Amino acid sequence: MGYTENQASSEKNPKIQIKNGTVYDPANGIECEKMDIFVAEGKIVDETKPDKVIDATGKTVMPGGIDVNSHVAAYGLNLTRFTSGFPTLSEIGHTYARMGYTHLNEPLMTLNTASYVHHELSGIPIVDTSASLCLSLYDIANEIRERDKESVQNLLLFLLDATRSISVLLYDARVKYAKSGFFYRDISIKKCLDFFSDLTKTEAGDMPKIRVRTYPELLDEATGALNTFWLAHIASGIDNCDRYEAANAILKNGGAVDLGVFCPSQNGATNMSIGYGVPDAAERIASIDIGLEQPLIFSKLNVQKMQPKRVFHSLKFALDALGYLPSRSSIAFSSDSPNGCLFTSYPRIFAALLSCDNRKDLTKDVLPRTEYSLSEFTKITRTNPARLLGLRTKGHLGAGADADIAIYDINEYTEGKELERRLSSCSCLVKGGEVVIREGKSNKDKTRNKRFYFVCGENELETAKQKQHELIDRICNRRSFRAEHLKVDDCFIQSY
C-alpha cells in the first residue's frame, strides 16, 4: 500500500541552486543552518551544476507549506462566491502560493460530491491538492451495530480508491435519526468511536489514519477513545473550561490533532460558517444536502457578535501545544475554517504565534508569553502535516523530495506588522522545481500541480470489491447510483 500522484508531462526544469539561505528542515534535523539547496528535474538533489542561482543570503528557507484542512472546493462554495464574496479558485491558488504554500487538502468531500470536488480542485492554480472523504455513518449503521469490522475495512478501501481520497473523515461520530419510530434507534458517539478505534487497531497494511471533525460534544468522550484518531481543527470544540482541559488531555496523551486556531477574517473577507446549525451570530445563506446525515447550512457570520473567548482559547491551546511539539510529529496547524477563519488570516495568526507583540489586536485576555521558533513553525506548517497526510515526498528538503521550497525575508528577530507582511508575501517560492513566486508576485499561472490520493494494492482492492459487493450496492441504491458512478473519472484529476 502507499500514496501516489498523477502528473502531466512537462518540459525539463532548469537546475537550481538556492545559495546561502538559513535553512529549517526539522525532518532532517536541520535548524537555522546556513547551507545551499540544489534542485534538478523537479526534485531536491545532493548537488548539481545549476542553470539558475537564487541568492537567499539573510533569508529563511523551508519546505513549502501544507494545509491539512482547507475548505476551498466543497459543494456549495460556488454559491457563496456569488452571494458573499468567497475567493475564486484563481484567488485561492495565488494567495496560498504568495504565503509560501504548495499543497492544500479539502476536507469536505462526500460520495455524492467527489467528482465535483475534484473538478473544482483541478481549477486551483499552482498548488498541489488532495481531498478527504466524509463518511456518512448512516450507510454503515448495521455494520457498526453488529461490529462487522472486516466489512467496513474493505468498504473503506473501495471508497478511498473510487473517490481518489487521501483519507477518511467522520463528519459526525454518531448516528442520530430524525424520527424515533425505528426498531434500531440512534447509535451513540461512544459506540461509533469504539467501533472505529478497534477497526484502526486491527487494520492490515498502510491505511490512512481516520480523521474526526471536532465539535463540542465530541470532547466530552473519554480521552482514550479519541487518542486513536486524528482530530480535525480541535480548538473548534472548545467552548468551556472542561472541554479545554479535555483537549489538553488529548495532547498530553499523544493524540494526533490539527489546531483549529480562530481569528476573524479582515479586509472585507467573508466570515462564513459551515455546519449542521446556524450560529447565533450568523445569517443563513443556504441549506445544501451533500449526502451526509443532515443538510449542511452555509452562514455568514457577524464578526462583532462572535464569541469573544474563541480567539483566546484557540491561541492559548496552540501555545500549550508547544510543550509537546519537540518530540511529536502529530500536531499540525489549521485554522477554524468551518467557523469563519479563512486561509487569508494565516499570516496574522502565524505572526501571533511567533511573536507576543502581535497578539494585542487579537484578544484582550492575557496569553502565555511563549513563542514558536521558526523551527517549530516549520514543524506545524510543513513537516507534521506531510506526515499526517502521508505525503512522503513533501514537508522536507532531503534528497528525493519534491522541490517545493519557500523563501521568506524573515529571521528569529523579525517582529510586529513586518513579520505578518513578510509571511503573507514570500520572497520566492519554488514549486516542483519551477520558480512561481518572486518578491510576492506570481511568476507563473500554470505549473506542474498534482493531485495526491491514497492507493492500495491491487489484490487488496479486488478482495474488497468481491467481499463487499452487497454493501456497496446498498450504499449506491440509497443514492440511485451504480458503483461506477461513485468513481472519480481520470479526466477530473489531470494536472494542468
C-alpha positions in Angstrom: 0.0 0.0 0.0 1.1 3.6 -0.4 0.3 7.0 -1.8 0.6 8.2 -5.4 0.2 11.2 -7.5 -0.9 11.9 -11.1 1.3 14.3 -13.0 1.2 15.7 -16.5 4.4 15.6 -18.5 6.2 18.9 -18.9 9.4 20.4 -20.2 12.6 19.7 -18.4 13.0 22.1 -15.5 16.2 24.2 -15.0 18.7 23.1 -12.4 18.6 25.5 -9.5 20.9 26.3 -6.6 19.4 28.2 -3.6 22.5 29.8 -2.2 23.4 30.9 1.4 20.0 30.5 2.9 19.3 29.9 6.6 17.6 26.5 6.3 14.9 25.0 8.6 14.2 21.3 7.9 13.1 19.5 11.1 12.5 16.2 9.3 16.3 16.0 8.6 17.5 17.6 11.8 18.4 20.9 10.2 17.7 24.0 12.3 18.9 27.5 11.4 21.8 26.3 9.3 23.4 28.3 6.5 23.6 26.0 3.5 22.8 25.5 -0.2 20.0 23.5 -1.7 20.1 22.0 -5.2 17.2 21.2 -7.5 17.1 19.1 -10.6 14.1 17.6 -12.5 11.7 18.9 -10.0 13.3 17.2 -7.1 15.8 18.1 -4.4 19.3 16.6 -5.1 22.5 16.5 -3.2 24.3 18.6 -5.7 24.2 19.7 -9.3 25.7 22.2 -11.7 23.0 24.9 -11.7 21.4 26.7 -14.6 20.0 29.3 -12.2 21.2 30.6 -8.8 18.8 32.1 -6.2 20.7 34.2 -3.6 18.9 33.6 -0.3 21.5 35.4 1.9 20.0 36.6 5.1 16.7 34.9 4.3 14.9 31.8 5.8 14.4 28.7 3.6 11.9 26.0 4.5 9.8 23.4 2.7 6.6 24.6 1.0 3.6 24.9 3.4 0.9 22.2 3.6 -2.7 23.0 4.7 -4.4 19.9 6.1 -7.8 21.5 6.4 -8.8 24.0 3.8 -12.5 24.5 2.8 -12.0 25.7 -0.8 -13.7 23.3 -3.1 -16.7 21.8 -1.2 -20.1 21.7 -2.9 -21.9 24.9 -2.1 -19.0 27.3 -2.1 -19.7 28.4 -5.6 -22.9 29.8 -4.3 -21.1 31.8 -1.6 -18.7 33.2 -4.2 -21.7 34.8 -5.9 -23.6 35.9 -2.8 -20.8 36.6 -0.2 -17.6 37.2 -2.0 -15.8 33.9 -1.2 -12.5 33.7 -3.0 -12.4 32.4 -6.6 -10.3 29.3 -7.5 -7.7 31.5 -9.0 -7.5 33.8 -5.9 -7.2 30.7 -3.7 -4.2 29.3 -5.6 -2.3 32.6 -5.9 -3.0 33.6 -2.3 -1.7 30.2 -1.0 1.4 30.5 -3.2 2.2 34.0 -2.1 2.1 32.7 1.5 4.6 30.0 0.6 2.2 27.1 0.5 2.4 24.4 -2.1 -0.3 21.9 -1.0 -3.9 22.1 0.4 -6.3 19.4 1.4 -10.1 19.8 1.0 -11.8 18.0 4.0 -15.4 18.2 2.9 -16.0 15.7 0.1 -18.7 13.1 0.1 -19.7 10.2 -2.2 -22.3 12.4 -3.8 -19.8 15.3 -4.4 -16.5 13.6 -5.1 -16.4 14.2 -8.9 -17.5 17.8 -8.3 -14.8 18.5 -5.6 -12.1 17.0 -7.8 -13.3 19.1 -10.7 -13.0 22.2 -8.5 -9.6 21.3 -7.2 -8.3 20.9 -10.8 -9.1 24.6 -11.3 -6.9 25.8 -8.5 -3.6 27.0 -10.0 -0.1 26.5 -8.7 -0.6 24.4 -5.6 -1.0 20.6 -5.3 -4.2 19.3 -3.8 -5.9 16.4 -2.1 -9.3 15.6 -0.6 -10.6 13.7 2.4 -13.8 11.6 2.1 -16.5 12.4 4.6 -18.2 9.1 5.5 -21.9 9.0 6.3 -22.4 6.6 9.2 -26.0 6.1 8.1 -24.6 4.0 5.3 -22.9 1.5 7.7 -25.2 1.7 10.7 -25.9 -2.0 10.6 -22.2 -2.9 10.4 -21.5 -0.6 13.4 -24.2 -2.2 15.5 -23.1 -5.7 14.6 -19.4 -4.7 15.0 -18.6 -6.0 11.5 -15.1 -4.5 11.2 -14.0 -6.6 8.2 -16.8 -5.4 6.1 -16.2 -1.7 6.9 -12.5 -2.0 6.4 -13.0 -3.5 2.9 -15.6 -0.8 2.2 -13.1 1.9 3.1 -10.5 0.5 0.8 -13.0 0.5 -2.1 -14.3 4.1 -1.4 -10.8 5.6 -1.0 -10.0 4.2 -4.4 -13.2 5.1 -6.1 -13.2 8.7 -4.9 -9.4 9.3 -5.1 -9.3 10.3 -1.4 -6.2 10.7 0.7 -8.1 9.9 4.0 -11.4 9.2 5.6 -13.1 11.8 7.8 -16.0 11.2 10.2 -18.1 14.3 10.0 -20.4 13.3 12.8 -19.2 10.4 15.0 -22.7 9.2 15.8 -25.9 8.1 14.1 -28.9 10.2 15.0 -32.3 9.5 13.4 -34.8 12.4 12.9 -37.7 10.0 13.9 -38.0 7.8 17.0 -40.1 5.1 15.4 -37.3 2.9 14.1 -36.6 -0.5 15.5 -33.0 0.4 15.7 -32.5 3.9 17.1 -29.6 6.2 17.5 -26.0 5.0 17.8 -24.0 6.9 20.4 -20.7 8.7 19.9 -19.1 6.3 22.3 -20.2 3.2 20.3 -19.2 4.7 17.0 -15.7 5.7 18.3 -15.2 2.3 19.9 -16.0 0.6 16.7 -13.6 2.7 14.5 -10.9 2.6 17.2 -11.0 -1.2 17.2 -11.1 -1.2 13.4 -8.0 1.0 13.3 -6.1 -1.2 15.7 -6.8 -4.3 13.6 -6.3 -2.9 10.2 -3.7 -4.6 8.0 -1.4 -2.6 5.8 -0.8 1.1 5.5 -4.3 2.5 5.9 -4.5 6.3 6.5 -5.4 7.5 10.0 -9.1 8.1 10.4 -9.9 11.8 11.0 -12.8 13.0 13.1 -14.3 16.5 12.9 -14.1 18.1 16.3 -17.3 19.5 17.8 -18.0 20.3 21.5 -19.9 17.1 22.4 -17.0 15.0 21.0 -14.7 16.4 23.7 -17.0 15.0 26.4 -15.9 11.5 25.4 -13.1 9.6 27.1 -9.7 10.7 26.1 -8.5 7.2 25.4 -11.1 6.6 22.7 -10.2 9.9 21.0 -6.4 9.3 21.0 -6.8 6.6 18.3 -7.9 9.2 15.8 -6.7 12.4 14.1 -8.9 15.2 15.5 -9.5 17.9 12.9 -9.5 21.6 14.0 -9.7 20.5 17.6 -10.0 24.0 19.1 -13.4 24.4 17.4 -14.7 22.0 20.0 -13.6 24.2 22.9 -16.4 26.2 24.3 -15.9 25.9 28.1 -13.2 25.1 30.6 -14.0 21.4 30.9 -13.7 20.9 27.2 -10.5 23.0 27.1 -9.0 20.6 29.7 -10.2 17.6 27.6 -8.5 18.9 24.5 -5.3 19.4 26.5 -5.5 15.9 27.9 -5.6 14.6 24.2 -2.3 16.5 23.6 -0.8 15.2 26.8 -1.7 11.6 25.9 -0.2 11.7 22.4 -3.3 12.3 20.3 -3.0 13.5 16.7 -4.5 16.9 16.1 -4.6 19.9 13.9 -5.0 23.0 16.0 -8.0 24.9 14.6 -6.9 28.4 15.6 -9.7 31.0 15.3 -9.2 34.6 14.0 -11.9 36.6 12.3 -11.1 37.4 8.7 -10.3 41.0 7.8 -10.3 43.4 4.9 -13.8 42.6 3.8 -13.2 38.8 3.6 -16.2 36.5 4.1 -16.6 35.2 7.6 -18.5 32.1 6.8 -19.5 29.0 8.8 -20.4 25.5 7.5 -22.2 23.1 9.7 -25.5 21.4 10.8 -26.8 24.5 12.5 -26.8 28.3 12.2 -24.6 30.0 14.8 -26.1 32.7 17.0 -24.1 35.5 15.3 -24.9 34.4 11.7 -27.2 34.9 8.7 -28.2 31.8 6.8 -27.0 31.7 3.2 -28.2 28.2 2.1 -29.0 24.7 3.2 -27.4 22.1 1.0 -27.7 18.3 1.0 -24.3 16.8 0.1 -25.0 13.2 1.3 -24.3 13.4 5.0 -26.8 12.7 7.8 -28.3 16.2 7.5 -28.1 19.0 5.0 -25.2 21.5 5.7 -26.0 25.1 6.4 -23.8 27.8 5.0 -24.0 31.0 7.1 -22.4 34.4 7.0 -21.0 35.3 10.4 -21.3 38.7 12.2 -17.8 39.3 13.5 -18.8 41.8 16.1 -21.2 39.4 17.7 -19.0 36.3 17.7 -17.9 34.6 20.8 -15.1 36.8 22.2 -13.3 33.9 24.0 -12.9 31.8 20.9 -9.7 33.6 19.7 -8.2 33.4 23.2 -9.0 29.7 23.8 -7.6 28.6 20.4 -4.4 30.7 20.6 -3.8 29.5 24.2 -4.3 25.9 23.1 -1.9 26.4 20.2 0.7 27.8 22.7 0.0 24.9 25.1 0.9 22.5 22.2 4.4 23.9 22.2 5.2 21.8 25.3 4.5 18.6 23.4 5.8 19.6 19.9 9.5 18.8 20.2 9.0 15.1 20.3 5.8 14.8 18.4 5.0 14.5 14.7 1.3 14.5 15.2 0.5 18.2 15.8 -0.2 20.4 12.8 -1.5 23.9 12.2 -5.0 24.5 11.0 -7.5 27.4 11.4 -11.1 27.0 12.5 -12.2 27.2 8.9 -15.7 25.8 9.4 -16.4 28.7 11.7 -15.3 31.6 9.6 -11.5 31.7 9.8 -10.3 31.8 6.1 -6.8 30.9 4.9 -6.3 34.7 4.3 -6.0 35.1 8.1 -3.0 32.7 8.3 -0.2 35.4 8.3 -1.9 37.2 11.1 -2.2 34.0 13.1 1.4 33.0 12.3 2.7 36.4 13.4 0.8 36.0 16.7 2.3 32.5 17.3 5.8 33.7 16.5 5.8 37.0 18.5 4.0 38.0 21.7 3.7 41.6 20.4 1.4 40.5 17.6 -1.3 39.2 19.9 -2.6 42.5 21.3 -5.0 43.1 18.4 -6.5 39.6 18.6 -7.5 39.3 22.2 -7.6 41.4 25.4 -7.1 38.3 27.6 -3.6 37.6 28.9 -1.9 34.8 26.9 1.3 32.9 27.9 4.5 34.7 26.8 5.7 31.6 25.0 6.5 31.9 21.3 7.1 29.5 18.4 10.5 29.4 17.0 10.9 29.2 13.2 11.8 25.5 13.5 8.6 24.8 15.5 6.7 26.9 13.0 8.1 24.8 10.2 7.0 21.6 12.0 3.4 22.5 12.4 3.0 24.0 8.9 5.2 21.7 6.8 6.8 18.6 8.5 4.0 17.3 10.6 1.2 18.0 8.0 3.1 16.0 5.4 3.4 13.0 7.9 -0.3 13.2 8.9 -1.4 13.2 5.3 1.1 10.5 4.2 2.9 12.8 1.8 6.4 11.2 1.9 7.9 13.5 -0.8 6.7 16.7 0.9 7.4 18.6 4.1 11.2 18.2 4.0 14.2 19.2 2.0 16.1 15.9 1.8 17.4 14.4 -1.5 14.4 12.9 -3.4 11.8 15.3 -2.0 9.6 17.4 -4.3 11.3 20.7 -4.9 8.7 22.7 -3.1 10.7 25.4 -1.3 9.6 28.7 0.3 12.0 31.5 1.0 11.0 34.3 3.4 12.7 37.6 4.2 12.4 36.9 7.9 14.5 35.6 10.8 14.0 34.9 14.5 14.1 38.6 15.3 11.5 39.9 12.8 8.6 41.2 14.7 5.4 43.3 14.6 3.4 44.0 11.4 6.5 43.5 9.4 6.5 39.8 10.3 2.9 39.5 9.3 3.5 41.3 6.0 6.5 39.1 5.1 4.7 35.9 5.9 1.8 36.9 3.6 4.3 37.6 0.7 7.2 35.3 0.5 10.4 36.4 -1.3 10.4 33.3 -3.5 8.5 30.1 -4.0 9.9 27.1 -5.9 7.1 24.7 -6.7 8.1 21.3 -8.4 11.4 22.9 -9.5 9.8 26.0 -11.0 10.0 29.5 -9.6 6.4 30.5 -9.3 6.6 33.5 -6.9 9.2 36.3 -7.0 9.0 39.0 -4.3 5.4 38.2 -3.6 4.3 38.3 -7.2 3.2 35.4 -9.3 5.7 34.3 -11.9 3.6 31.6 -13.5 -0.2 31.0 -13.8 0.1 27.3 -14.6 2.6 24.8 -13.2 3.0 21.1 -12.5 0.3 21.0 -9.9 -0.5 17.4 -8.9 -3.4 15.6 -7.2 -2.4 13.2 -4.3 -4.6 10.3 -3.2 -4.3 7.0 -1.3 -3.6 3.9 -3.3 -4.0 0.4 -2.0 -2.6 -2.9 -3.5 -4.5 -4.3 -6.5 -5.0 -7.7 -4.7 -6.4 -6.0 -1.6 -8.7 -3.8 -3.7 -10.0 -6.7 -5.7 -10.7 -8.6 -2.5 -12.5 -5.6 -1.0 -14.7 -5.3 -4.1 -15.6 -9.0 -4.1 -16.4 -9.2 -0.3 -18.3 -6.0 -0.1 -20.4 -6.2 -3.3 -23.7 -6.3 -1.4 -22.8 -3.5 0.9 -21.5 -1.3 -2.0 -24.8 -1.9 -3.8 -26.8 -1.0 -0.8 -24.9 2.3 -0.4 -25.4 3.1 -4.1 -29.1 2.2 -4.0 -29.7 4.8 -1.3 -28.3 7.4 -3.8 -29.8 5.9 -7.0 -26.2 5.3 -8.1 -24.4 2.3 -9.5 -20.9 1.6 -8.1 -19.2 3.0 -11.2 -21.0 6.3 -10.7 -19.1 6.8 -7.4 -15.7 6.5 -9.1 -14.0 9.8 -9.9 -13.1 9.9 -13.6 -9.4 10.4 -14.5 -10.4 13.5 -16.5 -11.1 15.3 -13.2 -7.7 14.6 -11.7 -5.4 15.6 -14.6 -2.7 18.1 -13.7 -2.6 21.5 -15.5 
